[in-house]
């Protein structure tokens, strides 16, 4: 925590001073599915959840773009490769949503958190 001149405490920025290896994190053992994971906000959420110990399923319409986001998130957080997986999902297509959730369940056995 930093101490501004007024004497009030402010929390560190997300990711600042976080040692993933030193603690399990609030989401340790959870499986989170994040839609739009290749976007700016989705990518930020993915990295934060990985730092907090979650296994993250990144989703989006374009597999190549989501795969690139996955690799960037792994590199940025230093987590093990198996902590982030990719499933193609088009939220406008109910069959695609059902298939994506079935794939995520098959890969991880459950989904604890959905960020849509």
MMTF fields as JSON, N, C-alpha, C and O atoms, coordinates in Angstrom:
{
  "mmtfVersion": "1.0.0",
  "mmtfProducer": "UNKNOWN",
  "numBonds": 463,
  "numAtoms": 464,
  "numGroups": 116,
  "numChains": 1,
  "numModels": 1,
  "chainsPerModel": [1],
  "groupsPerChain": [116],
  "chainIdList": ["A"],
  "bondAtomList": [4, 2, 8, 6, 12, 10, 16, 14, 20, 18, 24, 22, 28, 26, 32, 30, 36, 34, 40, 38, 44, 42, 48, 46, 52, 50, 56, 54, 60, 58, 64, 62, 68, 66, 72, 70, 76, 74, 80, 78, 84, 82, 88, 86, 92, 90, 96, 94, 100, 98, 104, 102, 108, 106, 112, 110, 116, 114, 120, 118, 124, 122, 128, 126, 132, 130, 136, 134, 140, 138, 144, 142, 148, 146, 152, 150, 156, 154, 160, 158, 164, 162, 168, 166, 172, 170, 176, 174, 180, 178, 184, 182, 188, 186, 192, 190, 196, 194, 200, 198, 204, 202, 208, 206, 212, 210, 216, 214, 220, 218, 224, 222, 228, 226, 232, 230, 236, 234, 240, 238, 244, 242, 248, 246, 252, 250, 256, 254, 260, 258, 264, 262, 268, 266, 272, 270, 276, 274, 280, 278, 284, 282, 288, 286, 292, 290, 296, 294, 300, 298, 304, 302, 308, 306, 312, 310, 316, 314, 320, 318, 324, 322, 328, 326, 332, 330, 336, 334, 340, 338, 344, 342, 348, 346, 352, 350, 356, 354, 360, 358, 364, 362, 368, 366, 372, 370, 376, 374, 380, 378, 384, 382, 388, 386, 392, 390, 396, 394, 400, 398, 404, 402, 408, 406, 412, 410, 416, 414, 420, 418, 424, 422, 428, 426, 432, 430, 436, 434, 440, 438, 444, 442, 448, 446, 452, 450, 456, 454, 460, 458],
  "bondOrderList": [1, 1, 1, 1, 1, 1, 1, 1, 1, 1, 1, 1, 1, 1, 1, 1, 1, 1, 1, 1, 1, 1, 1, 1, 1, 1, 1, 1, 1, 1, 1, 1, 1, 1, 1, 1, 1, 1, 1, 1, 1, 1, 1, 1, 1, 1, 1, 1, 1, 1, 1, 1, 1, 1, 1, 1, 1, 1, 1, 1, 1, 1, 1, 1, 1, 1, 1, 1, 1, 1, 1, 1, 1, 1, 1, 1, 1, 1, 1, 1, 1, 1, 1, 1, 1, 1, 1, 1, 1, 1, 1, 1, 1, 1, 1, 1, 1, 1, 1, 1, 1, 1, 1, 1, 1, 1, 1, 1, 1, 1, 1, 1, 1, 1, 1],
  "groupList": [{"groupName": "UNK", "atomNameList": ["N", "CA", "C", "O"], "elementList": ["N", "C", "C", "O"], "formalChargeList": [0, 0, 0, 0], "bondAtomList": [1, 0, 2, 1, 3, 2], "bondOrderList": [1, 1, 2], "singleLetterCode": "X", "chemCompType": "L-PEPTIDE LINKING"}],
  "groupTypeList": [0, 0, 0, 0, 0, 0, 0, 0, 0, 0, 0, 0, 0, 0, 0, 0, 0, 0, 0, 0, 0, 0, 0, 0, 0, 0, 0, 0, 0, 0, 0, 0, 0, 0, 0, 0, 0, 0, 0, 0, 0, 0, 0, 0, 0, 0, 0, 0, 0, 0, 0, 0, 0, 0, 0, 0, 0, 0, 0, 0, 0, 0, 0, 0, 0, 0, 0, 0, 0, 0, 0, 0, 0, 0, 0, 0, 0, 0, 0, 0, 0, 0, 0, 0, 0, 0, 0, 0, 0, 0, 0, 0, 0, 0, 0, 0, 0, 0, 0, 0, 0, 0, 0, 0, 0, 0, 0, 0, 0, 0, 0, 0, 0, 0, 0, 0],
  "groupIdList": [1, 2, 3, 4, 5, 6, 7, 8, 9, 10, 11, 12, 13, 14, 15, 16, 17, 18, 19, 20, 21, 22, 23, 24, 25, 26, 27, 28, 29, 30, 31, 32, 33, 34, 35, 36, 37, 38, 39, 40, 41, 42, 43, 44, 45, 46, 47, 48, 49, 50, 51, 52, 53, 54, 55, 56, 57, 58, 59, 60, 61, 62, 63, 64, 65, 66, 67, 68, 69, 70, 71, 72, 73, 74, 75, 76, 77, 78, 79, 80, 81, 82, 83, 84, 85, 86, 87, 88, 89, 90, 91, 92, 93, 94, 95, 96, 97, 98, 99, 100, 101, 102, 103, 104, 105, 106, 107, 108, 109, 110, 111, 112, 113, 114, 115, 116],
  "secStructList": [7, 3, 3, 7, 6, 6, 1, 7, 3, 3, 7, 7, 7, 6, 6, 6, 6, 7, 7, 4, 4, 4, 7, 7, 7, 6, 6, 6, 6, 7, 3, 3, 3, 3, 6, 6, 6, 6, 1, 2, 2, 2, 2, 2, 2, 2, 2, 2, 2, 2, 2, 6, 6, 7, 3, 3, 3, 3, 3, 3, 1, 7, 2, 2, 2, 2, 2, 2, 2, 2, 2, 2, 2, 2, 2, 2, 2, 6, 7, 7, 4, 4, 4, 3, 3, 3, 3, 3, 7, 7, 6, 6, 7, 2, 2, 2, 2, 2, 2, 2, 2, 2, 2, 2, 2, 2, 2, 2, 1, 7, 7, 7, 3, 3, 3, 7],
  "xCoordList": [0.828, 0.0, 0.877, 1.94, 0.431, 1.174, 0.48, -0.718, 1.241, 0.69, 0.82, 1.922, -0.306, -0.255, 0.036, -0.023, 0.346, 0.724, -0.372, -0.067, -1.64, -2.736, -2.768, -3.461, -2.058, -2.032, -3.05, -3.144, -3.83, -4.785, -4.1, -3.174, -4.551, -3.977, -4.745, -5.971, -4.038, -4.676, -4.139, -2.952, -4.999, -4.535, -3.647, -3.744, -2.775, -1.943, -2.805, -3.908, -2.31, -3.015, -3.091, -2.253, -4.096, -4.246, -2.975, -2.52, -2.413, -1.211, 0.058, 1.093, 0.008, 1.18, 1.51, 0.662, 2.703, 3.134, 2.494, 2.634, 1.791, 1.151, 2.136, 2.688, 2.365, 3.237, 2.366, 1.93, 2.115, 1.21, 1.707, 0.903, 2.998, 3.533, 3.468, 3.527, 3.346, 3.372, 2.011, 1.943, 0.938, -0.379, -1.283, -1.027, -2.312, -3.211, -4.17, -4.538, -4.587, -5.524, -6.955, -7.297, -7.774, -9.194, -9.964, -11.007, -9.475, -10.185, -9.489, -9.776, -8.577, -7.837, -8.8, -9.708, -8.598, -9.423, -10.724, -11.458, -11.031, -12.263, -12.005, -10.888, -13.056, -12.995, -13.895, -15.088, -13.302, -14.04, -14.09, -13.069, -15.264, -15.435, -15.646, -16.545, -14.815, -14.878, -15.213, -14.444, -16.355, -16.716, -16.002, -15.69, -15.752, -15.056, -13.66, -13.188, -13.001, -11.721, -10.584, -9.554, -10.744, -9.69, -9.786, -8.891, -10.848, -11.004, -10.231, -9.648, -10.227, -9.491, -10.001, -9.219, -11.291, -11.851, -11.776, -11.39, -12.141, -12.071, -10.661, -10.461, -9.68, -8.287, -7.82, -7.072, -8.254, -7.899, -8.496, -7.827, -9.737, -10.396, -9.682, -9.454, -9.332, -8.627, -7.33, -7.062, -6.524, -5.246, -5.454, -4.721, -6.43, -6.709, -7.15, -6.681, -8.04, -8.512, -7.373, -7.287, -6.505, -5.349, -4.461, -3.999, -4.222, -3.39, -4.03, -3.334, -5.36, -6.069, -6.248, -6.924, -5.651, -5.638, -6.64, -6.642, -7.491, -8.507, -7.902, -6.858, -8.578, -8.369, -9.374, -10.553, -8.932, -9.802, -10.036, -9.101, -11.309, -11.698, -11.963, -12.927, -11.112, -11.26, -12.164, -11.975, -13.143, -14.039, -14.119, -13.835, -14.511, -14.722, -15.094, -15.043, -15.47, -15.922, -14.774, -14.922, -13.619, -12.487, -11.399, -10.684, -11.291, -10.385, -8.939, -8.28, -8.454, -7.079, -6.83, -5.787, -7.779, -7.659, -7.689, -6.947, -8.546, -8.645, -7.397, -6.924, -6.865, -5.621, -4.481, -3.683, -4.408, -3.366, -3.536, -2.554, -4.785, -5.057, -4.663, -4.153, -4.898, -4.522, -3.01, -2.536, -2.266, -0.813, -0.297, 0.62, -0.88, -0.492, -0.777, 0.035, -1.935, -2.302, -1.362, -0.964, -1.009, -0.08, 1.276, 1.897, 1.722, 3.011, 2.99, 3.957, 1.914, 1.819, 1.732, 2.202, 1.136, 0.912, 1.9, 2.087, 2.532, 3.477, 2.854, 3.526, 1.576, 0.91, 1.211, 1.694, 0.921, 1.108, 0.18, -0.926, 0.65, -0.075, -1.485, -2.404, -1.655, -2.966, -3.979, -5.122, -3.609, -4.535, -5.416, -6.327, -5.154, -5.967, -6.244, -5.321, -7.518, -7.909, -8.818, -9.317, -9.022, -9.827, -10.987, -10.838, -12.154, -13.346, -13.981, -14.159, -14.32, -14.978, -16.446, -17.128, -16.927, -18.302, -18.819, -18.187, -19.971, -20.658, -21.945, -22.888, -21.982, -23.114, -24.437, -25.491, -24.412, -25.648, -26.225, -27.32, -25.498, -25.905, -26.1, -25.117, -27.354, -27.609, -26.894, -26.428, -26.807, -26.128, -24.634, -24.033, -24.044, -22.637, -22.412, -21.416, -23.331, -23.216, -23.304, -22.499, -24.28, -24.426, -23.182, -22.704, -22.663, -21.473, -20.26, -19.466, -20.11, -18.967, -19.013, -17.995, -20.19, -20.308, -20.067, -19.465, -20.525, -20.279, -18.778, -18.255, -18.089, -16.639, -15.904, -14.989, -16.3, -15.66, -15.895, -14.985, -17.108, -17.429, -16.633, -16.145, -16.498, -15.734, -14.26, -13.618, -13.738, -12.322, -12.03, -10.961, -12.975, -12.677, -13.627, -13.379, -14.703, -15.593, -16.643, -17.618, -16.455, -17.417, -17.062, -15.981, -17.994, -17.763, -18.293, -19.473, -17.421, -17.803, -18.181, -19.007, -17.585, -17.781, -17.989, -17.272, -18.966, -19.156, -19.105, -19.841, -18.226, -18.148, -18.599, -17.919, -19.764, -20.368, -20.538, -21.034],
  "yCoordList": [-1.174, 0.0, 1.242, 1.267, 2.244, 3.497, 4.505, 4.399, 5.485, 6.492, 7.861, 8.405, 8.442, 9.775, 10.817, 10.512, 12.034, 13.085, 13.413, 13.875, 13.188, 13.459, 12.462, 12.699, 11.38, 10.393, 9.278, 8.416, 9.256, 8.169, 7.05, 7.291, 5.844, 4.686, 4.39, 4.499, 4.017, 3.598, 2.232, 1.965, 1.355, 0.02, 0.094, 1.046, -0.904, -0.918, -1.141, -1.677, -0.736, -0.983, -2.483, -3.237, -2.915, -4.338, -4.835, -4.259, -5.903, -6.494, -5.957, -6.623, -4.772, -4.163, -4.874, -4.968, -5.362, -5.993, -7.335, -7.85, -7.925, -9.217, -10.324, -10.365, -11.216, -12.357, -13.595, -14.125, -14.05, -15.177, -16.43, -17.221, -16.622, -17.84, -17.823, -18.882, -16.637, -16.535, -16.787, -17.03, -16.739, -16.955, -17.617, -17.572, -18.215, -18.93, -18.008, -18.295, -16.931, -16.006, -16.303, -17.417, -15.296, -15.418, -16.355, -16.876, -16.582, -17.451, -18.793, -19.508, -19.128, -20.385, -21.562, -21.701, -22.405, -23.591, -23.358, -24.311, -22.118, -21.805, -21.847, -21.604, -22.159, -22.124, -20.977, -20.95, -20.032, -18.861, -18.849, -19.051, -18.615, -18.47, -16.994, -16.373, -16.423, -14.996, -14.827, -15.252, -14.209, -13.933, -12.654, -11.792, -12.546, -11.363, -11.221, -10.106, -12.334, -12.342, -11.698, -11.362, -11.516, -10.908, -9.386, -8.717, -8.841, -7.388, -6.767, -7.479, -5.455, -4.755, -5.108, -5.519, -4.956, -5.245, -6.735, -7.123, -7.57, -9.011, -9.473, -10.316, -8.933, -9.298, -8.896, -9.63, -7.742, -7.282, -8.225, -8.588, -8.607, -9.515, -10.867, -11.437, -11.377, -12.657, -12.604, -13.496, -11.569, -11.465, -11.351, -11.965, -10.583, -10.433, -11.767, -12.14, -12.48, -13.767, -14.787, -15.564, -14.784, -15.696, -15.372, -16.278, -14.097, -13.696, -14.083, -14.315, -14.151, -14.515, -16.023, -16.477, -16.806, -18.249, -19.045, -20.274, -18.38, -19.098, -19.781, -19.374, -20.82, -21.372, -20.655, -20.588, -20.114, -19.264, -19.868, -20.3, -19.892, -20.288, -18.992, -18.285, -18.68, -17.484, -17.809, -18.831, -16.957, -17.201, -15.974, -14.851, -16.221, -15.171, -15.819, -17.04, -14.985, -15.509, -15.96, -16.916, -15.278, -15.581, -16.319, -15.723, -17.607, -18.449, -17.934, -17.92, -17.52, -17.037, -15.834, -15.735, -14.927, -13.731, -14.097, -13.531, -15.042, -15.464, -16.251, -16.113, -17.072, -17.803, -16.82, -17.027, -15.744, -14.733, -14.056, -13.798, -13.771, -13.157, -14.102, -13.664, -15.387, -16.396, -16.391, -16.363, -16.42, -16.426, -15.154, -15.215, -14.016, -12.757, -12.79, -12.324, -13.343, -13.407, -14.325, -14.002, -15.457, -16.384, -15.717, -15.812, -15.043, -14.358, -13.234, -13.065, -12.478, -11.338, -11.766, -11.053, -12.922, -13.358, -14.409, -14.584, -15.108, -16.139, -17.41, -18.197, -17.624, -18.832, -20.009, -19.835, -21.189, -22.412, -22.392, -21.854, -22.985, -23.028, -23.604, -23.155, -24.59, -25.247, -24.439, -24.876, -23.289, -22.455, -21.583, -20.922, -21.572, -20.78, -21.607, -22.091, -21.764, -22.51, -21.634, -20.605, -22.056, -21.287, -22.122, -23.303, -21.483, -22.077, -21.017, -19.874, -21.388, -20.451, -20.318, -21.316, -19.07, -18.82, -17.563, -16.508, -17.689, -16.535, -16.343, -17.122, -15.308, -15.069, -14.854, -14.98, -14.53, -14.325, -15.634, -15.647, -16.727, -18.03, -19.012, -19.492, -19.318, -20.205, -21.56, -22.09, -22.112, -23.402, -23.256, -24.158, -22.143, -21.887, -21.75, -22.242, -21.087, -20.918, -22.273, -22.577, -23.088, -24.416, -25.27, -25.944, -25.241, -26.027, -25.539, -26.351, -24.23, -23.673, -24.079, -24.46, -23.997, -24.394, -25.892, -26.317, -26.691, -28.136, -28.42, -29.285, -27.701, -27.882, -27.488, -28.188, -26.373, -25.912, -26.911, -27.205, -27.427, -28.422, -29.703, -30.303, -30.124, -31.331, -31.158, -32.096, -29.97, -29.715, -29.542, -29.933, -28.955, -28.581, -29.178, -29.056, -29.816, -30.466, -29.56, -30.053, -28.279, -27.331, -25.918, -25.676, -24.996, -23.567, -22.894, -23.02, -22.178, -21.51, -20.046, -19.504, -19.414, -17.981, -17.756, -18.327, -16.927, -16.524, -15.0, -14.321, -14.477, -13.037, -12.806, -13.197, -12.161, -11.969, -10.495, -10.113],
  "zCoordList": [0.0, 0.0, 0.0, 0.619, -0.682, -0.694, 0.205, 0.465, 0.678, 1.571, 0.924, 0.86, 0.431, -0.148, 0.934, 2.125, 0.522, 1.458, 2.467, 3.566, 2.123, 3.066, 4.213, 5.202, 4.116, 5.178, 5.013, 5.887, 3.911, 3.696, 2.933, 2.158, 3.151, 2.479, 1.211, 1.185, 0.159, -1.084, -1.451, -1.264, -1.975, -2.349, -3.577, -4.353, -3.767, -4.963, -6.198, -6.1, -7.349, -8.601, -8.833, -8.339, -9.585, -9.878, -10.556, -11.544, -10.018, -10.561, -9.924, -9.97, -9.332, -8.717, -7.418, -6.53, -7.3, -6.068, -5.782, -4.673, -6.749, -6.525, -6.838, -7.938, -5.901, -6.114, -6.192, -5.17, -7.406, -7.624, -6.926, -6.434, -6.875, -6.288, -4.771, -4.145, -4.158, -2.706, -2.07, -0.865, -2.829, -2.252, -3.27, -4.473, -2.787, -3.683, -4.401, -5.54, -3.802, -4.437, -4.056, -3.659, -4.184, -3.805, -4.716, -4.32, -5.929, -6.87, -7.074, -8.033, -6.171, -6.287, -6.389, -5.571, -7.395, -7.569, -8.309, -8.569, -8.655, -9.383, -10.885, -11.343, -11.646, -13.101, -13.552, -13.25, -14.279, -14.745, -16.264, -16.922, -16.821, -18.257, -18.536, -17.968, -19.415, -19.725, -21.199, -22.061, -21.498, -22.884, -23.323, -22.502, -24.612, -25.118, -24.544, -24.321, -24.304, -23.606, -24.396, -23.812, -25.702, -26.511, -26.531, -27.048, -25.982, -25.941, -24.786, -23.969, -24.72, -23.666, -22.276, -21.419, -22.042, -20.724, -20.418, -19.316, -21.382, -21.177, -20.872, -19.997, -21.581, -21.344, -19.963, -19.316, -19.511, -18.163, -17.109, -16.141, -17.305, -16.368, -16.356, -15.289, -17.525, -17.618, -16.82, -16.015, -17.036, -16.327, -14.82, -14.045, -14.409, -12.974, -12.366, -11.291, -13.038, -12.524, -12.459, -11.508, -13.467, -13.433, -12.24, -11.547, -11.996, -10.853, -9.524, -8.535, -9.508, -8.283, -8.141, -7.218, -9.041, -8.875, -9.688, -9.62, -10.455, -11.23, -12.449, -12.959, -12.899, -14.227, -15.1, -14.753, -16.232, -17.038, -18.411, -19.085, -18.817, -20.159, -20.918, -20.626, -21.889, -22.691, -23.865, -24.525, -24.136, -25.255, -26.149, -25.731, -27.386, -28.378, -29.689, -29.836, -30.641, -31.933, -32.823, -33.584, -32.738, -33.615, -32.831, -32.025, -33.078, -32.297, -32.311, -31.272, -33.458, -33.548, -32.66, -32.014, -32.628, -31.789, -30.307, -29.504, -29.954, -28.557, -28.145, -27.017, -29.049, -28.767, -28.495, -27.581, -29.298, -29.096, -27.736, -27.04, -27.361, -26.055, -24.924, -23.893, -25.116, -24.116, -23.903, -22.767, -24.992, -24.889, -24.209, -23.39, -24.546, -23.911, -22.412, -21.613, -22.028, -20.611, -19.834, -18.715, -20.417, -19.768, -19.591, -18.532, -20.64, -20.581, -19.539, -18.796, -19.481, -18.561, -17.103, -16.217, -16.853, -15.471, -14.995, -13.791, -15.924, -15.552, -15.02, -14.354, -15.302, -14.816, -15.737, -16.856, -15.253, -16.051, -17.254, -17.201, -18.328, -19.6, -19.471, -20.156, -18.602, -18.48, -17.678, -17.54, -17.149, -16.383, -17.265, -16.767, -18.588, -19.512, -20.755, -21.409, -21.075, -22.269, -23.123, -22.669, -24.359, -25.313, -25.815, -26.129, -25.886, -26.476, -27.372, -26.952, -28.59, -29.497, -29.097, -28.865, -29.018, -28.595, -29.285, -29.235, -29.927, -30.509, -29.72, -29.858, -28.894, -28.012, -28.72, -28.096, -30.011, -30.767, -31.296, -31.859, -31.122, -31.635, -30.472, -29.907, -30.106, -28.965, -29.069, -28.06, -30.262, -30.424, -30.109, -29.524, -30.489, -30.199, -28.694, -28.163, -28.018, -26.559, -25.868, -24.988, -26.265, -25.669, -25.905, -24.992, -27.125, -27.455, -26.667, -26.193, -26.523, -25.79, -24.318, -23.741, -23.719, -22.316, -22.156, -21.17, -23.104, -23.051, -23.17, -22.468, -24.05, -24.199, -22.922, -22.489, -22.322, -21.084, -19.957, -19.182, -19.867, -18.834, -19.057, -18.099, -20.31, -20.614, -20.244, -19.769, -20.461, -20.185, -18.699, -18.228, -17.951, -16.564, -15.52, -14.321, -15.963, -15.032, -14.383, -13.817, -14.457, -13.87, -14.329, -14.864, -14.108, -14.298, -13.038, -12.711, -12.331, -11.093, -11.305, -10.572, -12.295, -12.523, -14.021, -14.843, -14.372, -15.771, -15.811, -15.096, -16.656, -16.885, -18.304, -19.253, -18.453, -19.764, -20.032, -21.092]
}
